[in-house]
Amino acid sequence: MDIVTYEILRNGLYAAAREMKIAMMRTAGSPIVHSGGDASAAVFDSEMQLVAQGNDIPTMLGSAVISTKASVEAIGRDRLRPGDVIISNDVYLGGGNHQPDVQFTRPVFVDGDIIAFVMTRGHWTDIGGQAPGSYTAMTWDIFAEGVRIPPVLLYREDRPVEDVMTLVVQNTRDPSVRLLDIQAQYAGCFVGGRRIAAMARKHGVQALRDAMTRALDHSEQLMRAAIRAIPDGVYEAEDRVEPVAGPAGWPTAEIPIKVKVTKSGDSIHFDYAGTGPQTRGGINCPFSVTCNSTWFTVKAITDVSIPINQGCYRPVSIDAPQGSLVNCAFPASVVAGNTETSPRLIDLLLRALAPAVPERVVGQSNCGAFSGIFGGADPDAVRVRRTGRSFVGMIDPHAGGMGARADKDGVNGIRVYVGNAGSTAVELIEQTSPLTVEEWALVPDTGGAGEFRGGLTSRRLYRVEYEEATFTACGERGIHPPLGQFGGAPGSTFACEIRRGSGDPVRIPAKAGHEIVHRGDRVLMQPAGSGGYGDPRRRERQAILDDLRDGYVTPLALERDYGLASTEAQSLLREADLA
């Protein structure tokens, strides 16, 4: 195959994946999908190898390497027909990452043969379970996290399987929104299937297959070359994950996480032996999530320009003890393992690999979705008539700090690592739910000091206008702050509180159950900050001055965090017009 045809086909596959996500976002019902972009799409070859993906949600796409194969094998490849769509969210039967992320898988037929598979995955704002929003970490087992959907056919020859459709949507709190999400994901698969089939008919089925194989092999070659540049050796790290803040009798001990990384030649092996056993509450990681976190880290420390597909993962091998926090067994609950524990694994791997690739690692980051979830009856009769929905659920992922880099400050107010969905727009929250956002701001001094400063976190303050609603917070780093690299200082920890009337605020742990809130209550959500990079005493004077002027650091930080003499601190304050 000539290089021009190959590049047309290769880029066409990535374009199809991007178009699939756009189709989903334009038609979805959940604001977290159509506004926040918490959805993904990908193309797989006929052997269910990931060959192209959008710039979407890493935790959805990496785990899809496992879940797509599991979905097809559960139904049976020989049973599939043109227009079939498989639905699945099950961690244990379908290889999923957590139950709110629901996958659709569609075979692409040309002349009676399957030439590819396309996949869409979206985060549904409710899938039933213990609390509205289906996101509480205080669950006894997987059954409390919402409806489990093993791989089953939801569409047969482009017609809905009505009994399955009814069973799924009626096990959620807002079935009309679920139906829109279903139709959006179906539309994404439909668009992707048409694009792939058109490419095959134009250039030939064999040419498309050859391009897919070549793309996988090429990414593998580039990845092996990048890994070869990392010094051979054994690199280790360990950390601790805080438990769920459950009732009396729940585990209270922190869970150790450990890794030993063996880099040899053009391959790299990760062994998580020594990590603690799975625990009560939704902070356990399915093996698909641990694989994804590991693959993500390898990609991040090598070369971001390598076209991402399953070929990138071939040089990487992973061992994780069965029944551990990083390879949990049925029926452990997992909802926050995907969004909170997973980023902690990435920070662990970056800590281990820092001596090998100091220029590629960052200070520890906020490490979580830090979701605030409200759910209850809408008291606004006008809005209910307009939307037809009496129940309103709102899930809002929050933006914290990203750790400082070897030559740059960290990034303020951003989602990091495997979850890159956006926070919900303030205007959309206030238009569609009984909430008012009274504050959205960066928080000074929450980025760790360093030669390069860690990124600041942000905070949101909501005024509740529900008469009564549930509020669930699910976060990370409520106890242990994100550490810096190579002498950088740690950032701030997670903070959440409910302010009721004139009483003292009620502090909410990072991993807790749900609380009841009422009209007039105010809820503060503030994710963790991030760690700095390098000795704070080496930070340039102009950078500190700029931080003062921008409000990123306070006058207290000059002596306390950066070790400035009192006279120099006063000089900076005068120059910044803060004296």
N, C-alpha and C positions, 0 to 999 in steps of 0.2 A: 504494500500500500504506500502511495506517495505521501510525503509529509503534509501537503496541503489538504488532502482528503482526510487524513488522520486528524489534523487540528480542527477541521470543520466538524467532524463527528464528535471529537472529545469535548469541544466547547459547546456543541449542541446539547450534549448530555447535561452539562452544568446549567445551561440556559433553561432546559426543561425543568430541572429541579427548582430553580429560582421562580419560574413562572407558576409552578405548582403552589408554592407558598403564597405568592401574590393572590392566586385564585382563592385560597383559603381565607386569607385576611380580609378580602373584599366582601366575603359572604358569611363569615362566622357570626355567631350570636354572642359569644363570651368576649367582653372587653379585653381580657388579658390576651386574647388571640388577635382580634381585629385592631386593637390599639397598641398593646404591649408587644405583639409579635411573638408570643410564647407558642410557637409552632414550627415545625420543620418538615422538609420534604427531601426525598432522595431517590436515586435510581440504582437498581441492582441488575446484575447480569442474569442470565438464565440459570446460573448455579447459585444464585442468591448471594453474590459477593458485591459489596458496596462499591460502585464505580463512579458516582458523582453525587454531590450534595450541595445544598444552598449554604449561604453564610448565616446559618440558623442557630439552633440551640445545641451545643456540643453534647450535652448529656442525653439528648434524644437520639442524636445521630450515631454516636459511638455504640450505645446499647442496641440500636437497630441492627447492627451486625449480627447480634445473637437473636433478637426477637423476630426478625424477618424470616430467618431460616426456621425458627421454631413454629411460626405461624403457618408457613407453607407445609411443613412436614406434618403438623397436626391435622390439617384438612386432607392432605394427600395430593401430591402434584397431579396425579392422573385424574383426579375428580374435578379439577378446576376447568372452567369454561370461560370463553370470552365474556367480559362484563361482570365477572365475579369479584367481590370485594370481601376480604377477611377483616373482621374487627377483633382486637385483643387489647387488654391492658394488664393481663395477669402476670405477676412477677414470677411465679413458680411454674405455671403451665405454658406461659407464652414468652418468657424471657424479657419481660418489660422492666422499666426502671422504677416507676411507682404508678399507682393506679389512676391518679388524675390525668396522666399522660396516656391518651388512647391512640392506638395505631390502627391505620387502615392499610391493607396490603392488596394490590391488584396485579394480576398477571397481564402481560402484554402479549397478545397473540398476533402472529402474521402467518397467513396460509396454514392455519391449524396448529402451529407450533408456538410454544412459549419462547419468546426471544429475550424477555426482560421482566422485571418486576418493578413497580413503583410503590412508594410508601409515603404516607402523610401521617404526622403525629401532632396532636394538639392538646393543650392543657385545658381540660374542662373545669369550669368554676365550681361545679358540684357533681359528685358521683355517688351521693348518698353517704352512708356511714354515720359515725357517731355525732358529728357536729356539722352545721352548715359550712360550706366551703371545702369539706372533706380534707382538712389539713392539720388536724390536731395530732401532736406527737404522743399524747397520753392515751395510747390504745393498747389493749391487752394483746391483740393479735391482728393478723391481716384482715380478718372479717370486719373489724370495726372501722376500717379505712374506706369502705365504700363497696359498691358492687364489683365483684370479680368477674371479668369477662375473659374466659379462655378463648383461644382462637376458634371462631365460628363464622359462618357466612352471614353477612349482613345484607349483601346484595347478591342476587343470583341472576346472571345475564342482564345486568343493569336494572333489575327490578328489586325494590326493597323486600326483604324477608320480614313481613309485617309482624309476625309473632315475636321474632328476636328484637326488632325495633321497639315494639311496645314494652317488652320486658326490660330493655336497657333504659329507655327514657323515663319510664314510670318508676324506676328506682332512684331517681334524682329529684331534687327539690324544685327544679325549674325546668320541667320537661319541654316547654316550648323553645327555650334557649338551647337545650340539648339537641333538639331536632334541627335547629339551624346549624349548630356545630357539626352534626353528622352530615348534613347536606353540603357544608363547606368542605369537609375533608373528602367526601365523595367527589366533589367537583375538582379538587386538586388532583386526585388520582385519575379522574377522567381526562383532564387536560394533559397530564403527564403521559398517559397511555397513548393518546392521539399523537403527541409530538414524537414519541419514540417510534411508533409504527410508521409515521410519515418519513422519518429518517431512514428507516429500514427499506421502505419501498423506493425511496429516491436513490439510495446508494447501494442497496443490496443487503440482505440479512447477513451474509457472511462477512461483508465489509464492516458492518456494525459490530459483530462479534469480535472480529479481529481488532478493531479499535478499542473495545472494552478490555480485551486481554493485554493489549499493548499499553494501555493507560495504567493498568494495575502493575505490570512489570516495571514500567518506567518510574512510577512513584516508589516502588520497592528499591530500585537501584539508587535513586536519589537519597532515600532515607538511609540506606546502608552506608552510603558515602558520608552522610552527615554524622551518623553514629560513629563511624570510623575515626572521625576527627576528635571525639571525646577521649580523654586519656583512659586507658585500660585500668581497671581496679575494682575494688569492692567498697561501696559507699553505704553507710547505715545512718538511720535516724529513728527516733522514737518520740512520741507525744502522748497526750491524754485527751480523751473526749469526755465532756461532761454529760452526765446522765439526764434522763427526763425527770423533771421536777414533779414526780407523782405523789400520790397519797401515802400514808403510813404503810409500810410493808414493801414498797417498791425499792428497787436497788438504788443505793446512794453513792456507790463507789464509782470513781472515774474509770473509764475503760482505756487500757493502753492500746496504742496503735504503733506498730513497728514495721520497718521495711529494711531489707538488705538488697542493694542493687549491685549486680555483677555485670560490668561492662567488659566485653572481650571481642576485639576485632570489630566486625560490622553487626554485632547483635548485642542485645541487652536483656537481662533477666531481672525480674522483680519478685522477691519472696517476702510475703507478709507474715511469715511464721513468728509467733510471739505476740501477735495481736490478740486482744481479749475476746472471750466468747460473746456471741450475740446476747442481747439484753432485752429487758422489757421496755416497750415503747418504740415509737417509729423512727429510730435513728440507725437502724441496721442497713447495711448495703447488700443488695443482691450482687452476685458475681458480675453481672453485666455492667453494673455501675462502677465497680472496682476496676474492671477492664477499661471502661471508658475514661476514668480518671487517670489511669496509667498511660493510656494511649495519648490522651490530651497533653500530658506533661512531656512526653517524648517529643511530640510535635512542637510544643512551645519552646523547648530548649535546643531544637535543631534548626530548621529552616522553614519559616512560615510560607515561603514561596513554593514549596513542594506541593503539587496538586494533591488535594486530600482525597483519598479513597482507601479501600481496604489493603492495598499494597503497602501503604505506610506502616501497617501494623504487623506485617509478616516478620520483621526482625525482632519483634518484642514477644517475650514469653513471660507468663505470670503464674505464680503459685499463691493460692490463698486458702488457709485452712477451712475445711467444711465446718459449718456451725459457728464460725467466728463473726465478729462485727463486720468483716469485709467479704464474707461469703456465707450469708445467713441461710438457714434452713427453715422450711415450712414449719409452723405458721407465723414466723416472726414478722412484725409490722415494720414498714420500710419508708413511709412517706417522706420523712426528712433525711433519711439516709442518702437519698438522691440529690437533695438540695443543700443540706447542711454538713453531713459527714463527708460527702464526696469532695467538696472543696478543702476540707481539712486534710484529706489524703494528699491532695495536690500540694498543699503547703508542706506536708511531711516529705514528699518526694523532692521538692525544691530545696528543703533543708539538707536532705541527704546529698543531693547533687551539687550543692553550692561549691564545695572544694574543686569539683571537676570542671564546672562551667560558671565561674563567678560572674562573668559578664552577661549571662543569660537568665539569672535568677532575679527575683524581686523580694522585697520585704513581705512578710506575711500580710494577707489581705483580710477583708471583712468576712469572707467565707460563709456565704449563705444567701438564700433568697430573702430572708427576713420578711416573710409575708405577714401582713396584717389582714385578717379576714373578718368581715362583718356579714351577718345574715339575719333577716327577719322580715316581718310584714311591712309593706310600704304604706305609711300613713297619708301619702299624697294621693288623694282620689283622682285628681286630674291626670297625674302621671300613670296611675293604674289603668284609667280608661284609655289613655293613649297607647300604652305598651301591651295591655292585656295581661300584665304580670303583677300579681299581688305580693309575691315573695321576691325580695331583692337580695342577692348575694353579691358581695364585692370583695375581690381578692387583689391586694396591691403589693407586689414585690418592691422592696425598698433598696435604695442605692447607698452603699457604704464607701469605704476607702479602698483603693488599690495600692499595694505596696510600692515603695520607691525602687527605682532601677539603678543600674550601675552608673548611668550618666544622666539621669533625669529624675525629677520628682515623681511621686506617684500621681495617680489620677483621682480627682475629687468626685464624689457622688456618682458611683458607677457600679453596675453589676460586674462580677468578675468570674473568670474560669468557665465552668461548664454551663452556667446559666446566664445568657446575655439578653434576656427579655428586658424591655423597658418598664419603668414605673408607669402606672396609669396616669394619664393626663388629668390635672386638677379639674379642668372644665368638664371632662367626661364623668368623673366621679360625682361632681355636684349636679350634673344634668340627669344622671341615671340612678342615683341612689340617695337615700336620706342622710347625707353627710355633707358637712362643709369643711374644707381644708383651710384652717386658719393660719397655718404657717408651713412653709417649705423652705428650708434654709440649710446652708453649710454650717458646720459646727466647728468653731475655732479650736485649735490645740488638740484635735483628735487624730491628726496624722503624726506618727512618731518622728522625733527629731533625727536628723542625720546630715551627712554631707549633702545628701539628697533627701528631702522630706517626704514622708508617707502621705498618701492622699487623704483628704478629709472625708468624714462621713457627712451625711445629710440627716435632717430630721423632718418629720411631718407631724402636725398636730391636727387632729380631727375633732370637730364638734358633732356629737351624735344627735340626729333628728328622728331616728326611729323612736317609737314609743318604748319598745323593748327589742333587744337584739342580742345575739351572741357575738363575742369578739374572741378571736383566736390569734395568738402571736406564735410564730414559729421561727426561731433564729438560732444563732450560734455565737460563740465567744462571749457568753455571759459571765464567765469566771476568768478564763485565761485570755489576756489580750494578744493581739497579733504581734509577733516579735519582729524585730528588725534584722537585717543582715549585716555582717561585718562591722559591728559596733553601732548600728542604727538602733534607736530607741523604739520601744513598743508603742502601738497606737492605743486608742480607747476601746473599752468593752461595750457590748450591747446594752441598751437601756430601753425600757418600756414601762409606762405607767398609765393608770386610769385616774383621772381627777374628778371626784364626785363632790359637787357643791363646795363647801368651805372646809371639808375634812382633809386629812392628810392623804396624799396620793397613794394609791395601791400599786406597789411595784410588781411587775409581771416577769417571771423568769423567762429565759430565752427559750426553754423547751417546757411548755406547760400545757394544760388543758384549755378549755374555753371559759370565759367570764361572761356574765350578763351585764349589759350596759343599757342605760335609759336616756331619754331625751335630756339634753343639756350636759351630759357627761362629756369630758374631753379625754382623748386617747393620744398619747405621745408614742411614736415609734422612731427609734434611733439605732441603726445598725452599728456594728463595730467600725472603728477606723482602720488604720493600717500601719505597718512598721516602716521605719526609715532605713536608709542604706548608707553605711559608712559613718565615721566619727562625726558627731554634730559640731565639734570644734573646728572641723575643716570646711564648714559651710561658708560660702562666699558672703561677704558683708552685704553686697547688693541684693543677694537672694533673700537674706533675712529682712532687709529694708522693704523689699517688694512684698514679702509676706505680711509685714505689719500694715502696710498701706492697703493691701487687699483684704485685711481682716482674717487672714488664715492663721495667724498666731497672735496671742495677746502679749502685752508688756511683761506679764509674769513669766512667759516662756524664755525670755532673753537670758536671764541668769540661771533660771531653774533647769532649762532643757539644753541651752546652747553654751552654757558655761561662760558667758560674757562677764567681764568685769563691770562693776556698777557704773563707772564713768563711761565706758563704751556703750552700755545699755541706754544711759541717759542721752548720749549723743545721737543714737539711732532714733530714740523717741522724739527728740527735737526735730530731727531731719524729716521724720514722718508726720510732723505736726500733731503728735500725741502726748507731748510732755505737758 
